[in-house]
Amino acid sequence: MMTCGVNGKAYTWTRDGVLVGTPHTAHDAPVRAVIQAGGRVVLTVGSSDGLIKVWDWEKKRWLFDLFSGVFLITTVATGFGKLAISSREKEGDLHQVRVWNHEEILKTALTHLDGEQHVE
């Protein structure tokens, strides 16, 4: 099981509630969500940093930013194989909703694991 916190860290737990390893600093801002995309690929969704990061969680290695460039990620939802966020720009009331397909995220992430192309 994975959780996240306002301190920018992500935590991994056993089913019995025992912390596995040390918390991992995933963002320089509060983390809104930690999402397992498949295998060792994990997404962390920030808040005021406006970032969605893709990780090789086994190695705690950042692979790439799935999304960046907004002032604030306000809402995160997952379901039916999709990831959706809403975000807000710094100036004015401009809000955006973006949706990604989990399979496409995973496919892209697999090409970054270990710095090699992976085929599944």
C-alpha positions in Angstrom: 0.0 0.0 0.0 1.2 3.5 -0.7 0.3 6.9 0.8 1.5 10.5 0.5 1.7 13.6 2.6 1.8 17.3 2.8 5.5 17.1 3.3 6.1 16.0 -0.3 6.9 12.4 0.7 5.5 9.1 -0.4 5.3 6.1 1.8 5.1 2.3 1.2 3.5 0.1 3.8 3.0 -3.6 4.3 -0.6 -5.0 4.7 0.0 -5.0 8.4 0.7 -1.3 8.5 4.5 -1.5 8.8 6.5 1.2 7.0 8.7 -0.3 4.3 12.1 1.5 4.0 12.2 5.2 4.4 9.8 7.8 3.1 10.7 9.0 -0.4 10.7 12.7 -1.2 8.7 12.8 -4.4 7.9 16.6 -4.6 8.9 19.9 -3.2 5.2 20.5 -2.4 2.3 18.5 -0.9 1.6 15.3 -2.8 -2.1 14.8 -3.7 -1.9 11.2 -4.9 0.3 8.2 -5.4 -0.9 5.9 -8.2 0.5 2.5 -9.1 0.5 2.5 -12.9 1.7 -1.1 -13.2 4.6 -3.2 -12.0 7.2 -0.9 -10.5 5.9 2.2 -12.3 4.4 4.8 -9.9 3.0 8.2 -10.5 3.1 11.0 -7.9 0.8 14.0 -8.3 1.9 17.2 -6.6 -0.2 20.2 -5.8 1.3 23.6 -5.8 4.3 22.5 -7.8 1.9 21.6 -10.7 3.7 18.3 -11.5 2.9 14.7 -12.2 6.0 12.7 -11.9 6.6 9.1 -13.2 8.9 6.9 -11.1 10.7 3.6 -11.1 9.5 2.9 -7.6 11.7 -0.1 -7.1 14.8 2.1 -7.5 13.2 5.4 -6.3 14.3 6.9 -9.6 12.4 9.7 -11.3 11.8 8.8 -15.0 10.0 11.9 -16.4 7.3 14.5 -15.8 4.0 13.4 -17.3 2.7 16.9 -16.7 4.0 20.3 -15.7 3.5 24.0 -16.2 0.4 24.9 -14.2 0.1 26.8 -10.9 -1.9 24.3 -9.0 -3.3 20.8 -9.4 -6.6 20.9 -7.5 -8.2 17.5 -8.0 -7.0 14.0 -8.9 -9.3 11.1 -9.9 -8.6 7.6 -11.3 -10.9 4.9 -12.6 -11.7 2.8 -15.6 -8.0 2.8 -16.7 -7.8 6.6 -16.7 -6.1 9.4 -14.7 -7.8 12.8 -14.6 -6.7 16.0 -13.0 -8.1 19.5 -12.8 -5.7 22.4 -12.5 -5.7 26.1 -12.1 -3.6 28.8 -13.6 -2.0 31.5 -11.3 -3.6 34.4 -13.1 -7.4 34.6 -13.3 -9.9 31.8 -13.1 -8.7 29.6 -15.9 -9.3 25.9 -15.0 -8.4 22.9 -17.0 -9.2 19.2 -17.0 -6.8 16.7 -18.5 -7.2 12.9 -18.9 -4.6 10.2 -19.6 -4.9 6.5 -20.3 -3.0 4.3 -17.8 -1.9 1.9 -20.5 -0.2 4.7 -22.5 1.5 6.1 -19.4 2.8 2.6 -18.6 4.0 2.0 -22.2 6.0 5.3 -22.2 7.4 4.6 -18.7 8.6 1.1 -19.7 10.8 2.7 -22.4 12.5 4.7 -19.6 13.2 1.9 -17.2 16.9 1.2 -16.7 17.6 3.6 -19.6 16.7 0.9 -22.1 13.8 0.3 -24.5 11.5 -2.4 -23.1 9.1 -4.4 -25.1 6.1 -6.2 -23.5 
